């Protein structure tokens, strides 16, 4: 059986995805969540073969979840679900360790194909993203300028996602189980590393990086 974890912040979408995937006799949905941080925790707990992950998760976004899962649990393959068909999002997803990229307006058959492809060790890009373009995308991702987010620690990247979403240091502290002072320190450090000066800079950076959806 192919074990799958679903991560999407819309319960109705998750129910539809579960029904679609469990219609396959060799697929099993091991768990589901609507939260980015919880997705990483569940991957650690359940060790699914595939994580089907919404690109725009609340709190810690899908790209950061993909990055952490790829780094900490490489046996779990990540398939990104996204409404964005432009190359920039695809490049960022591949650069952060995703093996598949499926558009949300695609047919259900494509998600099934993507899961099977990544479990077999391959990659899958949803049409109109051409299969022939996969190698080119990967090479361009490798040669792209250094990702500034890569200079941040895992905790700083978590704080970045939460702070960009408008959460205060107290809110971030409660969410991550740290003190408000520690949360503020992480925020100050990430702002310094990224050359950001205020909340507006932070939000704009998060949008450019795909951490927040475009305005």
C-alpha positions, 0 to 999 in steps of 0.5 A, a space after each residue: 500500500 502507498 501511504 499518503 498524508 494530506 495537507 490542505 487548510 480547506 476541510 472540504 478539499 481534504 475530504 475530496 482528495 481523500 475520497 479520490 485517493 482512497 478510490 485507488 485500491 493500493 492507496 491509503 491516506 494515513 492522516 491529514 492536516 490543515 496546518 503547515 507545522 502540523 504537517 511536518 510533525 505528522 510526517 515525522 510520526 507517520 512516515 508516509 511515502 507521499 505528502 500531498 501538500 497545498 502550496 499556500 498553507 497558513 502559518 508555515 507555508 508549503 514551500 517551507 514544509 517541503 524544504 523541511 520534509 525534504 531535508 529531514 525525511 527524504 524518504 517522503 516524496 512531496 507533491 505540491 498542489 497549487 493554483 499557480 501555473 507560472 514558472 516561478 512557483 514551479 522553480 521554487 517548489 522543485 528547489 525546495 524538494 518537491 517531486 511533483 507539482 499538480 494544478 488544483 484545476 487539473 483532473 483527479 487522474 493527474 494527482 493519482 498519476 503524480 503520486 505513482 510517479 514520485 513513488 516510483 522515483 520520478 517527477 511529475 509536472 501537471 500539464 500545461 507544464 510540459 514533461 519535456 520541461 522538467 529537466 530544464 526547470 531542474 537545471 534552472 533551479 540549480 543555477 538560479 541565484 542563491 535563495 536568501 531564505 536558505 541562510 535562515 535557520 529552521 526556526 527563523 524560517 518558521 517565524 518568517 512565515 508566521 510573522 509575514 502572516 501578521 502574527 505578533 511575537 506573543 502569538 508566534 511564541 505560543 504557536 511554537 512553544 517558545 518565549 516571546 523574547 526568543 520569538 522576537 530574537 528570531 524575528 530580529 535575526 531573520 530581518 537582519 539576514 534578509 536585509 528587511 527593515 519593517 513589516 511591509 518589507 517582510 510581507 513583500 519579501 514573503 509574497 516574492 518567495 511564495 510564502 504568502 499568496 500574491 496580493 
